[in-house]
Amino acid sequence: MREYVDAGHPVSLYIHVPFCTTRCGYCAFYSLPASKCGRELRDRYYDTLMRQLEELAGELGRPFHTVYVGGGNPGLLGARRLRSILSLACYAGKPEEVSVEINPETLDESFDSLCGIVTRFSAGIQSFSPHSLSILQRNADVKAVERALDLLFDFRRVSGISFNADLMMNIPHTSVSSTIDDINRLVSYRPEHVSLYSLTFEEGTRLVETEQPLDEDEEADNLIRCWDELGRLGYEHYEVSAFARDGHYCRHNLVYWNLDQYIGLGPSAESSVGWSRVVSSREADTLEGYLERPSFDSEMLTVEQTVEEYVMTRLRTKWGIDRQSFLERFGTSFDSLFSQAVSRLDPSWYDDDGQFFALKRDGVMVMNRILLSLLAGL
Ligand code: SF4
């Protein structure tokens, strides 16, 4: 896997920490609740990860572009261990951004000690409504959510870090005005970044057994109202679910949306390296599998598959596809591959100034249809 890294381009690092206090009712990501991962399992995960990271950092021999520790709830590793992981990840030099996710019920003063290394915290707030939190089966109650935001506010005042907060909307039995209320309460803490997700009903989750999704048109109307509200409050909508104020984009997520190089460590973490053809891989799907064999199982994509990935990720952003970057990366022009398909799209779905091809809001709402049309001809 690592032999496919393109030395001419930066590499980012993602670390997946697969532990949660309990499992939320809607979540389809891989993680284990605390009741199934005792101290011994967490110790083994930590030791394996540190060995893997030491090897990777030594082989790479240069700083990672960005580092992101996500989960799960990385806070369950504790501040001391997170500090050791991040020190090792940063030993060759300072990345442009170092982010750590910590759930509200776990965030406490001890994580202040990470502020010298971490530049950005992320907390899954989801809602300030007890009703919504209970439908989502979150751990944190409203008190824990507010305490976490107070702490992040203080960390920023003292250490200059920035923070993101996730919100969830289109939750059954709630109205859009409750999400508008959530947005306003959250923005009173002035997070630099907000991620606003529409609740999805994933196969195999507890949520699908007990609740029904909202009507699709209602969901779309609600999204528009909430996007407008964030815009009114000074947040730039730069990716389908991501909003930043004053240019505080998530540098690490931009790596994904540019299909730049990243290596993922930890169970179910994904990697993508290489340039005009990328090598994509995924670590073992379970913690047991990861502990037994923490190595990559790789697949080299064809140029067509790489172009497909690139188009799918770039069109999520407000910048869309830059024809010049496309040509430099793939040696072929965007128009030679897509002009016919573009000519069949409804012009109200996209902006095209001859250099950038990007989706408008109406296009974002029908993104899957657009992607099917564009990619069918590849
Ligand atoms: S805390 Fe996050 S990763 Fe864990 S179950 Fe809830 S949503 Fe999923």
Residues whose N, C-alpha, C, O or C-beta is under 5 A from the ligand:
A	BS01	SF4	C20 T22 R23 C24 C27 F29 S31 G71 G72
